[in-house]
Amino acid sequence: MKFKKLVAVLSSVLLMGTMFAGCAPSSTTTAPAASTEKAAPAAQEEAKPAEKPKNDKLVVGFAQIGQESGWRDAETWSILNTAEELGVDLKFSDAQQKQENQIKAIRTFIQQQVDVIGVAPVVETGWETVFKEAKDAGIPIILVDRRADVPEDLYAAFIGSDFILEGQNAAKEMAALLGNKGSIVELQGTVGASAATDRMKGFTDELGNYPDMKILASQTGDFTRAKGKEVMEAFLKAYPGQINGVYAHNDDMALGAIEAIKDAGLKPSVDIKVVSIDGVKGIFEAMAAGEANVTVECNPLLGPQFFQAAQDLKDGKTVEKWIKSDEGIFRQETAKEDLPNRKY
């Protein structure tokens, strides 16, 4: 009887040990469980919407107007060269003077999730929709050398000149050359471009202070040398012997006008005074040769200022709404001395 009780006790102990052994962790049972726990978060991450990749390198999209002039070429060089020096990942687009190409480029930059978009608007209007798309995507826009007619909350900064002041300075220089009396023809830039609109306004407003000076005619030369020459030829035929001065919204058109004046048997800067805006090397060469009188500088070397502002925006810093470039006025008298120092 005692033996039967002992066997029963031992059987109970062995049964309990087997039960505990079944609940205890082991390498064969925990491996699949651990694997399952790690896989779950991974599946959750894959289900999340795509986020902008983290990248310490500054990524910038730039929509350039095209190759309209020597000034524009200098600005393009400054953007490309500065990006290379700083190691910026630059996505560059040449719009060939077409707004639709710039809008397409901006939308591509948005899809590429760049940090900042820079654009030199070919015209002032028609940007609000695409700028809003960039804002909704969290990508700030910097306007470079030309403004856009949009609410201020749709762009982060404008880098460039005071075009109205440039026009005013050009009018003052023309008045000084003509002794406050004379008739002028005006070569306008691209119709609808902020540079053309403001340079015309500044010149016209300032000319109101000189009652004996007037504008005979004003027509677009589209910021190009060839069109500037063509329009000046038409002016010379329409107003023979009446033109005392030509005001060009940029140097390239002025250089075209100089060719037309010479072809007409007249002396540029003597028979007809020549005042223009930009400060490219070609106009300094013309002044040194005695064929142009004054250029009001509009600095195109904006690369360093542009990429500094872009980096500040990426870093979450506040930038000035209008970042002005340093500029001056240059005259024929000092052109030979100034010419070796010109970078564009």
GIQUIDA-V129858 format. One line per field, one symbol per residue. ss: DSSP state (h for helix, s for strand, l for the rest). phi: phi as a letter, one per 20 degrees, with the letter a starting at -180 (. if undefined). A space follows every 10 residues. Layout:
ss: ???
phi: ???
//
This chain:
ss: lhhhhhhhhh hhhhhhhhhh hhhlllhhhh hhhhhhhhhh hhhhhhhlll llllllllss sssslllllh hhhhhhhhhh hhhhhhllss ssssllllhh hhhhhhhhhh hllllssssl lllllllhhh hhhhhhllls ssssllllll lhhhllssss llhhhhhhhh hhhhhhhhll lsssssssll lllhhhhhhh hhhhhhhlll llssssssss llllhhhhhh hhhhhhhhll llllssssll hhhhhhhhhh hhhllllsll lsssssssll hhhhhhhhll lllsssslll llhhhhhhhh hhhhllllll lsssllllss shhhhhhhhl llll
phi: .fffffffff ffffffffff ffeffbffee gfffffffff ffffffffff dfffbfffdc dcdefqdfaf fffffggfff fffffemfed ddcdelmdff ffffffffff fflffbddbd ffceendgff ffffffemdf ddedmcecec gffebeaddr eeffffffff fffffffemm bqdcdcdeeg fnffffffff ffffffffec fedbefbbbf dlmdfffffg ffgfffffcf mdeebcddfb ffffffffff fffenddfmd fcfccbcqnf ggffffffem dbdbcefcfe eeggffffff fffffneedf fceeeebbcc cgfdffffgf efeb
//
